[in-house]
Amino acid sequence: MVCAALKLAPLVFIRPGELRNLKWAEVDLDAAELRFVLSKRQRGNRRRVLIVPLCRQAVEILKNLKSIAGNSVYVFPSVIDSTRPLSDNTVLAALRRMGIPKEEMCGHGFRAMARTILEEVLHFPGHIIDLQLGHVIKDPNGTAYNRTSFLPERRDMMQLWADYLDRLKAEVV
């Protein structure tokens, strides 16, 4: 479970708590996307649903995980109690056991890494990346008028991002 969470985190760059608490009901492997209510609230305490397009690598990880997750409602159930999600320290502890210091990476760090590289290296527009991260739209009227999702662009971005990570991994090996 922990290995799969560490593999999936940089591919979807959702908040660590959202990853840990992800439920199979929020995963659509046929449509290759996640749909869940964001843990962070907008102004006025409004809850928003985030659609996360899944690259083919993420779909493969989730398909493999489905076969070992058992009957748990959670994608990443606790090893101790499958009716609960992984502990909030599980991914962090795994990073530390791999020798990655806290100054270098944490569970939330996958989001910062993706945000930076997607804009500076892969040259995606910041507003597309921010939509993918589930950030509030920076617009004078907020979401009152601007309800854009740029889903096709985000789908392309997520696949290009995963392919970029695969290239980096191939260079290291």
C-alpha positions as CSV (number, residue, x, y, z in Angstrom):
1,M,0.0,0.0,0.0
2,V,2.7,2.4,1.0
3,C,4.8,1.7,-2.1
4,A,1.7,2.3,-4.3
5,A,0.9,5.5,-2.5
6,L,4.5,6.7,-3.0
7,K,4.3,5.9,-6.7
8,L,0.9,7.5,-7.2
9,A,1.5,10.7,-5.2
10,P,3.8,12.4,-7.7
11,L,1.5,11.4,-10.6
12,V,-1.6,13.0,-9.2
13,F,-0.2,15.6,-6.8
14,I,-3.3,15.8,-4.6
15,R,-3.0,16.8,-0.9
16,P,-1.6,13.9,1.3
17,G,-4.8,13.7,3.3
18,E,-6.8,13.5,0.1
19,L,-4.6,10.7,-1.2
20,R,-4.8,8.7,2.1
21,N,-8.6,9.2,2.3
22,L,-9.3,8.4,-1.4
23,K,-12.1,6.0,-1.8
24,W,-12.7,3.5,-4.6
25,A,-16.1,5.2,-5.2
26,E,-14.1,8.3,-6.2
27,V,-12.0,6.4,-8.8
28,D,-13.3,5.9,-12.3
29,L,-10.7,3.7,-14.1
30,D,-12.8,3.6,-17.3
31,A,-12.9,7.4,-17.5
32,A,-9.3,7.6,-16.1
33,E,-10.1,10.1,-13.5
34,L,-10.6,10.8,-9.8
35,R,-13.5,12.9,-8.5
36,F,-13.6,13.9,-4.9
37,V,-14.6,16.7,-2.6
38,L,-11.6,18.9,-1.8
39,S,-10.5,18.9,1.8
40,K,-9.8,22.6,1.6
41,R,-12.8,24.8,1.5
42,Q,-13.4,27.9,-0.6
43,R,-14.6,31.2,0.9
44,G,-18.0,30.9,2.3
45,N,-17.2,27.3,3.4
46,R,-18.3,26.0,0.0
47,R,-17.0,22.5,-0.9
48,R,-15.7,21.9,-4.4
49,V,-15.3,18.7,-6.4
50,L,-11.9,18.2,-8.0
51,I,-11.6,16.2,-11.1
52,V,-8.1,14.7,-11.5
53,P,-7.3,13.2,-14.9
54,L,-5.3,10.1,-14.6
55,C,-2.3,9.3,-16.8
56,R,-1.9,5.7,-18.0
57,Q,0.8,5.1,-15.4
58,A,-1.6,6.1,-12.6
59,V,-4.4,3.9,-14.0
60,E,-2.0,0.9,-14.1
61,I,-1.0,1.5,-10.4
62,L,-4.7,1.7,-9.4
63,K,-5.7,-1.4,-11.3
64,N,-2.9,-3.4,-9.6
65,L,-3.9,-1.9,-6.3
66,K,-7.5,-2.8,-6.7
67,S,-6.6,-6.5,-6.7
68,I,-4.8,-6.2,-3.4
69,A,-6.9,-3.6,-1.6
70,G,-9.6,-6.3,-0.8
71,N,-13.0,-5.1,0.0
72,S,-12.0,-1.8,1.7
73,V,-13.8,1.3,0.7
74,Y,-10.3,3.0,0.8
75,V,-7.8,2.9,-2.0
76,F,-5.1,2.9,0.6
77,P,-6.5,1.0,3.6
78,S,-4.6,0.7,6.9
79,V,-2.7,-2.5,7.2
80,I,-4.0,-2.8,10.8
81,D,-7.7,-2.0,10.1
82,S,-9.0,-2.0,6.5
83,T,-12.0,0.0,7.5
84,R,-9.7,3.0,8.0
85,P,-7.2,4.8,5.7
86,L,-3.5,4.7,6.0
87,S,-2.1,6.8,8.9
88,D,-1.1,10.4,8.1
89,N,2.5,9.6,9.0
90,T,2.8,6.4,6.9
91,V,4.0,8.1,3.6
92,L,6.2,10.5,5.6
93,A,7.8,7.7,7.6
94,A,8.5,5.8,4.3
95,L,10.3,8.8,2.9
96,R,12.4,9.0,6.0
97,R,13.2,5.3,5.9
98,M,14.4,5.8,2.3
99,G,16.9,8.3,3.6
100,I,15.1,11.4,2.3
101,P,15.5,14.2,4.9
102,K,12.6,16.4,5.9
103,E,14.3,19.4,4.4
104,E,14.3,17.7,1.0
105,M,10.8,16.2,0.7
106,C,7.5,15.5,2.5
107,G,4.2,14.2,1.4
108,H,3.0,17.7,0.4
109,G,6.3,18.3,-1.5
110,F,5.0,16.4,-4.5
111,R,2.6,19.2,-5.1
112,A,5.3,21.9,-4.9
113,M,7.6,19.9,-7.1
114,A,4.9,19.4,-9.8
115,R,3.8,23.1,-9.6
116,T,7.4,24.3,-10.2
117,I,8.5,21.9,-12.8
118,L,5.3,22.0,-14.8
119,E,5.6,25.8,-15.2
120,E,9.4,26.3,-15.3
121,V,10.5,23.2,-17.3
122,L,7.5,21.9,-19.2
123,H,6.1,25.5,-19.7
124,F,2.4,24.8,-18.8
125,P,0.4,27.9,-17.9
126,G,0.1,28.6,-14.2
127,H,-3.7,28.8,-14.3
128,I,-4.0,25.3,-15.7
129,I,-1.6,23.9,-13.0
130,D,-3.5,25.7,-10.3
131,L,-6.8,24.3,-11.4
132,Q,-5.2,20.8,-11.3
133,L,-3.9,21.5,-7.8
134,G,-7.4,22.5,-6.7
135,H,-6.4,26.0,-5.9
136,V,-9.0,28.8,-5.7
137,I,-9.2,30.7,-9.0
138,K,-7.5,34.0,-8.7
139,D,-10.1,36.2,-10.4
140,P,-11.8,39.3,-9.1
141,N,-15.1,37.4,-9.2
142,G,-13.7,34.1,-8.1
143,T,-15.8,31.2,-9.2
144,A,-18.9,33.4,-9.5
145,Y,-18.3,33.8,-13.2
146,N,-15.2,31.9,-14.0
147,R,-16.0,28.2,-13.9
148,T,-13.5,27.0,-16.4
149,S,-12.0,23.5,-15.9
150,F,-9.6,23.1,-18.9
151,L,-10.1,19.4,-18.5
152,P,-8.7,18.4,-22.0
153,E,-5.6,20.5,-21.4
154,R,-5.2,19.1,-17.9
155,R,-5.5,15.6,-19.2
156,D,-2.7,16.2,-21.7
157,M,-0.6,17.9,-19.0
158,M,-1.0,15.0,-16.6
159,Q,0.2,12.5,-19.2
160,L,3.1,14.7,-20.3
161,W,4.0,15.1,-16.6
162,A,4.0,11.3,-16.0
163,D,6.1,10.7,-19.2
164,Y,8.6,13.4,-18.0
165,L,8.9,11.5,-14.6
166,D,9.4,8.3,-16.5
167,R,12.3,9.9,-18.5
168,L,13.9,11.2,-15.3
169,K,13.6,7.7,-13.7
170,A,15.2,6.1,-16.8
171,E,18.1,8.5,-16.6
172,V,18.8,7.5,-13.0
173,V,18.7,3.8,-13.5
